[in-house]
Amino acid sequence: MWIDDEILVRCDEPLALGCFVPSSHFVVLGSSNAADVEVDTVRCGADAVPVLKRYGGGGTVLLHGGCVVVSLGTWVRQYYQNSLYFAALNQAVIDALALRWPVLAALGQAGHSDIVYVGRKVAGTSLFRSRNYLLYQASLLVDVRRELIDRYLRHPSREPDYRQGRPHGDFLVGLSELASELTPESCLAQLRRALPETLEKQLAGELVPPDPTQFAGLHRRAQASSSPHGS
């Protein structure tokens, strides 16, 4: 099962946005990740924790009720230039959050495409590309459930230089640690309210009309699937 399918079925929209707080916890592998390398599959199996996959790259994450997930599908001018689009999309997320919590304007980008605060990871992001189509996903940590992450995820087989070998507990930081009144629910509400405008601003001049025929087979497969997340 693929975590991105609910956005792919909306590929006829110029900009399809979905934000949610997971109603349970589950593991999501990047497109090139192997479960037996990145995940404690025995514990996941014993605890009935699903292991899903996404179309985009990036590392393996544990999604849980302390996260907010942003999924975006849109149509852009350039086939490549992923660094440009990562920077624009991550900045749109940061801008949307900073409108309500100004301290979060200090968030930035490190590694390939992580959103970070002073060298600690706040969000992992990924991109999937099919010519002009772009599928972006970010998993924002609001409350870091370190005990769950340590239980189900191994130390990643590949890591960005800025991680410097740190274990999950030292490497990750939650938004609620930076703004004490911030909760998964308030973060979700703010992103739903502000992100469409900040995305339009950051992607100005890059958006093009939809052309779903570019990946009709993938679209059909997405229509036959579903994703196990909450509201």
N, C-alpha and C positions, 0 to 999 in steps of 0.2 A: 504494500500500500504506500502511496506517495502523499506526503503532507501538503503538497502544493495544488492538488487537483481542483479544489473548490475555487481557486483563482483562475486556473487554466480554462475552466468551462465558461468563464466570462471574457474570453479573449476578443470578443467582438466589441468590447467597451474600450474607449480611448484610454481610460485609466481605471482599473479595477482594484479597489483597496479593501483589505480585510484586516481587522485587528481583533484579537481575542485573548482572554486569559484561559489557559487550559483548565479543564474541569477535573483532570486527573494527571498523573505524571507518565511520561513515555519518552523513549529515546528516539532521536532522529539522526540518522547517518548522513554525512555528505555523500555525493554521488560516487566518489571513489573510495569511500571508507569500507572496511571489512568489519563486520560485527564481532568476529572472534578476536580481533586485534584491539579494537577501541572500547569494547563493552564487556562487562562481566555477564555473559549470556546465561550462566547458571543461575545467578541471583535474579536476573530479569525473568527467567522462566519460572523460578520458584515463586516469585512475587506477582506473576502475571502482568509484568510491565511490557507493553508492546514495544517492538523495535521497528521503526518506520524508516523511510528513506525520502530524500528530497532530490529534485532534479539538479539543483545547483551544487557547487562544490563547498569547500569549507570543512570545518571539523565537526565532530560528533557532539551533540548537546543533549542534555536532559531537560525537557520542558515539564513544568510543574506549575502549581497554582501561584507561585511567587513570581512568575514571568508574565510578560506581555509580548505577544507575537505579532509582528507586522508582516503582512504579505501583500505584495503589490505586483500587478501585471500591467504593463503599458507598452506603447509602441514608440520607438525612438529612431532618430535620423541615421545614426551610424551603426554599422554591423559590429564594430569592435569598440575600442575606447572604453573598456570596462573600468579602468582606473578612474576615468572621468565620471562615469555613472555611479560608481561606488561612492566617490567623494560627494557628489551632488545629493544622492539619496540619504547617505548618512547625515549630511549637514541638514537636510530637511527634517529628519527625525530630531536632531539636536535642537534646531530652531523651534520646532513645535513644543518640545518640552520646556525650553527656556522661556517661552512666553508666559508660562505659569510659575516656573521655579527658576528664577534668574541664575542661581548658583550653577545650574546645569549648562549654562553657556560655556563653561570651562571644559566640557566634554570635547574630545577630539578623536582622531583616527590614528591607529598604530597597526603594525604588522601589515598584512595584506589588506584587511578591510574591517578590523575590529573597531568598535566604539569604546573609548577608554576614558578613564579619569586618573590622571597622574600615574600612568604606567600600569594601571589595573583594569582588567577587562570588565566592561559593563554590558556589552552586547556583541554577539557574533552575527555576521551577516553573510549572505551568499547571493550569487547571481546565476541564473540560467539564461542562455541566449539562443534564439533561433532566428537568425538574420535580424530583422528589425524588432522582433519581440524581446522584451526584457522582463524577467520574473525575478523579483527581489524579495528576500526574506530576512528579517532581523528578529532575534530573540533577546529581549531586554530583560535583564535581571533587576527586579525590584527588591524582592526578599531572596537572599541567597540561601538555598536549602543545602548547606554544605554536606550534611550527613547523607542526604539522598544522592547528591552528585558523587561523593566518594564511594557510595555503595554500588552504584550501577556503572560508572564510567572509569575506565583505566586512564592512566596518564597518557595523553595523546602520542601517537607514533610520530607525528610531525607537529612542531610548534613554532610560533614566531620567535624571532630573536629576543624581542622585548620580554618574553615570558621568563627567560633565564632559568628554566628548569623548575620554577616554583610549583608546588602542589596547588590543587584547586583552591583550597582555603585561603592561601596567601595571594593568589593571582586574581581572584574574582572580587568584585565589589558590587553591592546592590544600590540602586538609586535611593532606597529608603535610608541608607547610611549617609547619603549626601544631603537629602532633604527629608527631615524626620517625619513630616506630615504626609509624605508621598506614599500611596498604597497602590497595589496592582489595579484596583478599581478606578482610582483617580487618574492614574497614568493612562489607562485605557480610555477613559472619557476625554482626557485632554488630547490624545492622539487622534481619536475619531473627530474631534471638533476642529483641531488646528492643522493636522497633517495635510489634508487636501490643498490648503492654501500654500503651505510652505513647499510642498512638492511642485506645484505649478510654478512657483518662483524659482526654485532651483533648477527645474527642467525647462525653463523658458527657452524657446528656440530649438529645442531638441525633440519635441513631440511630433509625431506624424499620424495620419489616419490609420485605423486598424486594417489588417489584411490577414484574417484568420486562416486563409487557404495556405499560408506558409507552413503550417504544421497541422494539417487536418487529421492525420493519424493519431498524433499525440492528443489532440483535442477530443477525439472519439474515445480514447482510452480513459481520459480524465472524466468524461461523462459517465462512465461505467463504475467509477470509484467514488469514495467518500473519505472524509478525514474525521478522526475521533477527538475533536476538541470541543471546548465549551463555547459560551457566548462571547 
